[in-house]
Amino acid sequence: MHGIVTVRETGEKLSSNEAYSRILQQPGDYGERIIEETRQNYIQLYKELLNKITVPKILFWFSDREPDYKDDYSSVKGIFHGFPQMVNREMTETIADLRDDYVECVTDRGLPNRLTSRFTGKEVSIIDGPGRKPKTKNYYYPSPEMHEDAARRLRPALEKFF
């Protein structure tokens, strides 16, 4: 996660990883409470969005991990667990009554995938931030094979509505 967070009290800019790292270092259950508050905000915003959509809605879980996992508040990686960060089965069930169908696609087929130029087909490298090393493989975003898996999983649900 590479988002930028601004500390309200000081104006300091932090990566979201650093911000959550600081939160988890606070005494007691502070980190757990912030994660729960973040999840509740996510659910509320999702409910608002789903209530505005009038066509059939398919909630689609597309990840390289299952929605069932145990929180580990000892590290940022332990709470994020990969995309979608901090989202779990309980959250998807909370909004279940606002969707018309639910499809899960858990796959990591094709990861990591080689980064290639769409123009030449040759391997390329990217630098995804200052001071970072060039990368020639994608370990995070869904691969083309994962998109094929997603399409295969979504098709039966789509056929119900269209």
C-alpha positions as CSV (number, residue, x, y, z in Angstrom):
1,M,0.0,0.0,0.0
2,H,1.6,3.3,-1.1
3,G,-1.0,5.9,-0.2
4,I,-0.1,9.1,1.6
5,V,-1.6,10.0,4.9
6,T,-1.4,13.4,6.6
7,V,-1.1,13.5,10.4
8,R,-3.7,16.1,11.4
9,E,-1.9,17.3,14.4
10,T,1.5,17.9,12.7
11,G,0.8,18.0,9.0
12,E,3.5,15.3,8.6
13,K,3.1,13.2,5.5
14,L,3.4,9.4,5.9
15,S,2.9,6.4,3.7
16,S,-0.1,4.4,4.8
17,N,2.2,1.6,5.8
18,E,4.1,3.9,8.1
19,A,0.9,5.3,9.5
20,Y,-0.5,1.9,10.3
21,S,2.8,0.8,11.7
22,R,2.6,3.7,14.2
23,I,-1.0,2.9,15.0
24,L,-0.1,-0.7,15.8
25,Q,2.7,0.4,18.1
26,Q,0.3,2.3,20.3
27,P,-0.4,0.7,23.7
28,G,-3.4,-1.5,24.4
29,D,-6.0,-2.3,21.8
30,Y,-5.7,1.0,20.0
31,G,-4.7,-0.6,16.7
32,E,-7.6,-3.1,16.8
33,R,-10.0,-0.2,17.5
34,I,-8.7,1.8,14.5
35,I,-8.9,-1.2,12.2
36,E,-12.5,-1.9,13.3
37,E,-13.3,1.8,12.8
38,T,-11.8,1.7,9.3
39,R,-13.8,-1.4,8.5
40,Q,-17.0,0.1,9.7
41,N,-16.4,3.2,7.6
42,Y,-15.7,1.0,4.6
43,I,-19.0,-0.9,5.2
44,Q,-21.0,2.3,5.5
45,L,-19.6,3.7,2.3
46,Y,-20.2,0.5,0.5
47,K,-23.8,0.4,1.7
48,E,-24.3,4.0,0.5
49,L,-22.9,3.0,-2.9
50,L,-24.9,-0.2,-3.2
51,N,-28.1,1.7,-2.3
52,K,-27.6,4.1,-5.2
53,I,-27.1,1.4,-7.8
54,T,-30.5,0.3,-9.3
55,V,-29.3,-2.4,-11.7
56,P,-28.5,-5.9,-10.5
57,K,-25.4,-5.9,-8.3
58,I,-22.9,-8.7,-8.1
59,L,-20.5,-8.5,-5.2
60,F,-17.3,-10.0,-6.6
61,W,-14.4,-11.2,-4.3
62,F,-11.3,-11.2,-6.5
63,S,-8.1,-11.9,-4.6
64,D,-5.2,-14.2,-4.2
65,R,-6.5,-14.9,-0.7
66,E,-9.6,-16.2,0.9
67,P,-11.9,-13.7,2.7
68,D,-11.6,-15.8,5.9
69,Y,-8.5,-15.0,7.8
70,K,-7.4,-14.3,11.3
71,D,-6.2,-10.7,12.1
72,D,-2.6,-10.4,13.2
73,Y,-2.0,-7.0,14.8
74,S,1.7,-7.6,15.2
75,S,2.6,-6.0,11.8
76,V,1.1,-4.0,8.9
77,K,1.4,-7.1,6.7
78,G,-0.6,-9.0,9.3
79,I,-3.6,-6.7,9.1
80,F,-3.5,-6.0,5.3
81,H,-3.2,-9.6,4.1
82,G,-3.1,-8.6,0.5
83,F,-5.9,-7.0,-1.6
84,P,-8.5,-6.1,-0.7
85,Q,-6.7,-4.9,2.4
86,M,-8.5,-5.4,5.8
87,V,-11.6,-6.7,4.1
88,N,-12.8,-10.0,5.4
89,R,-15.8,-12.4,5.2
90,E,-17.6,-10.7,8.0
91,M,-17.6,-7.5,6.1
92,T,-18.9,-9.1,2.9
93,E,-21.7,-10.7,4.9
94,T,-22.7,-7.4,6.4
95,I,-23.6,-6.0,3.0
96,A,-25.0,-9.3,1.6
97,D,-28.6,-8.1,1.7
98,L,-27.7,-5.2,-0.6
99,R,-26.5,-7.3,-3.5
100,D,-28.2,-9.7,-5.9
101,D,-25.4,-12.2,-6.1
102,Y,-22.0,-13.0,-4.8
103,V,-19.1,-14.6,-6.6
104,E,-15.7,-15.5,-5.2
105,C,-12.6,-15.9,-7.3
106,V,-9.5,-16.8,-5.3
107,T,-6.5,-17.3,-7.6
108,D,-2.9,-16.4,-8.0
109,R,-2.5,-18.1,-11.4
110,G,0.2,-16.4,-13.4
111,L,1.8,-14.5,-10.5
112,P,4.4,-13.3,-10.6
113,N,4.1,-12.2,-14.2
114,R,6.7,-10.7,-16.3
115,L,6.3,-7.0,-17.2
116,T,6.2,-6.5,-20.9
117,S,5.7,-3.6,-23.2
118,R,2.3,-3.6,-24.9
119,F,4.0,-2.1,-28.0
120,T,7.0,-4.4,-28.4
121,G,6.3,-7.4,-26.3
122,K,9.7,-7.1,-24.8
123,E,10.5,-7.2,-21.0
124,V,10.4,-3.9,-19.3
125,S,11.2,-2.7,-15.8
126,I,9.4,-0.1,-13.7
127,I,10.4,1.9,-10.7
128,D,7.4,2.4,-8.5
129,G,8.7,5.1,-6.2
130,P,11.7,7.2,-5.3
131,G,14.7,5.1,-4.1
132,R,13.1,1.8,-5.1
133,K,14.8,-0.8,-7.2
134,P,13.6,-1.5,-10.8
135,K,11.1,-4.4,-11.0
136,T,10.6,-6.7,-14.0
137,K,7.8,-8.8,-12.5
138,N,4.4,-8.0,-11.0
139,Y,3.7,-9.6,-7.7
140,Y,0.6,-7.6,-6.7
141,Y,-1.8,-6.8,-9.5
142,P,-4.0,-9.5,-11.0
143,S,-2.2,-11.3,-13.9
144,P,-3.9,-11.9,-17.3
145,E,-4.5,-15.5,-16.2
146,M,-6.2,-14.3,-13.0
147,H,-8.5,-12.2,-15.2
148,E,-9.4,-15.3,-17.2
149,D,-10.2,-17.1,-14.0
150,A,-12.4,-14.1,-12.9
151,A,-14.3,-14.1,-16.2
152,R,-14.9,-17.8,-15.9
153,R,-16.3,-17.4,-12.4
154,L,-18.4,-14.4,-13.1
155,R,-20.1,-15.7,-16.3
156,P,-22.8,-17.8,-14.6
157,A,-23.8,-15.0,-12.3
158,L,-23.9,-12.5,-15.2
159,E,-26.0,-14.9,-17.3
160,K,-28.7,-14.7,-14.6
161,F,-29.2,-11.0,-15.2
162,F,-28.3,-10.4,-18.8
